[in-house]
Amino acid sequence: MAHAVEGRFPFLDHRVVELAARIPQKLKLKGLREKHILRESARPLVPASIRERAKQPYRAPDATCFLAPNGPEEIAHALSPGDIARIGCFAPQAVEKLAEKCRNQNFISFRDDAALVGIVSTQLWCRAFIGGRQHDRAPAEAYAVA
């Protein structure tokens, strides 16, 4: 998660880092089992059902939650042609086409889902941090999504 807020503060303690640096390389990986040493050190503290489970990646909300009939009004506004044009990052017709595609299909491809979520995020970010005013940038057609 390159640009997210995630707290792993115990692992930033210099004593933990120093200890990890002293562990021989041959002990750090056991086959393909990730975090072997951490899992073993947590044995007395954490139940096996948690300690041994597979990693569970964080999944951001997907397009279907934004486009539900009773979805957030702010999202509908952010995806409206007028707001898309006012912000100026995307081509309004292309965004409308993508939103309709996502609304009307039972299965949305990862690419379409990620594109729509990225558009929503960009729209909300621009509104929050730059007020949605157009700045000197390439024409919206340069950022068209389809």
Secondary structure, DSSP 8 states (H G I E B T S, - for coil): -TTS----GGGGSHHHHHHHHHS-HHHH-BTTBTTHHHHHHTTTTS-HHHHTS---------HHHHHSTT--HHHHHHTSHHHHHHH-SS-HHHHHHHHHHHHH-SS--HHHHHHHHHHHHHHHHHHHHTTT---S---GGGG---
